[in-house]
């Protein structure tokens, strides 16, 4: 199939494109290319440099399926520019879904977020295990990012029909190696800090829970949906995770994986005061396992080891590249654009 991957040049998209090629599909990347073309280097993919906010239905010509990953991907970037977040994540998805339905594109996968389950409990209750959420759990999204994702989910579900079979994946916090590497995700951040500082700081004792999943497994469920029976995926929501972990567990796993380094990694479990409300949630992947037969390919520990095999341990300056940090790169681009917009060339 010829598959349009929105956000195909990003952290998940660069991995998904490789898996699509391995599965015999032909990826077409629709991306602003904020991170450049390097994440797609060496891949036989067509690239459309475009923005969902100025969607052109011609981009869907010859497309058989869509994997929709594009948009702002976390709370910091969404809060940095709430209007852009709504235009991309909510209204951009609405335009894309409507165009796909009109064009008769049946298969459509949507990358939603586990943050929809975040109820922001009191920091005084942080050591108490939160409720295990499944796809029927009542949602109370808050914040620009979660609200935009909930709106987009509703748009996708309303559009479902006999001729349009969208599926929603509520993805846990992602970790693992990607050609468009990120070091602003909890596991990846710990790996980076262990390499650079030999010390991991865990605030509030690290009692908070998060659902975690390897980037390869996130990509794999999108590929799986392209061949799954339509009656199993049409208008369905699936939680996507490997397991739920407390932040302190993740720090210990990273420290243990790099235990042979000298000096050894120190984990600093700071019991410093937390904000009044903290993010603390768990979710179940039982439905994904039962309906689509999904089995995670990598645990956090295995992914940490894989990252250590792929990351440049001898080029420490690489870890400071702002392209590896979404909000930092977004801020720099905004500043650069403001300062240089009057010129027609860089040099």
Secondary structure, 3 states (H helix, E strand, C coil): CEEEEECCCCHHHHHHHHHHHHCCCEEEEEECCCCCCHHHCCCCCEEEECCHHHCCHHHHCCCCEEEECCCCCCHHHHHHCHHHHHHHHHHHHHHHHHHHHHHCCCEEEEEEEHHHHCCCEEHHHCCCCCCEECCCCCCCCCCHHHHHHHHHHHHHHHHCECCEEEEEEEECEEECCCCCCCCCCHHHHHHHHHHHHCEEEEEHHHCCEEEEEEHHHHHHHHHHHCCCCHHHHCCEEEEECCEEEEHHHHHHHHHHHCCCCCCCCEEEEECCCCCCEECCCEECCHHHHHHHCCCCCCCHHHHHHHHHHHCCCCCHHHHHCHHHCHHHHHHHHHHHHHHHCCCCCCC
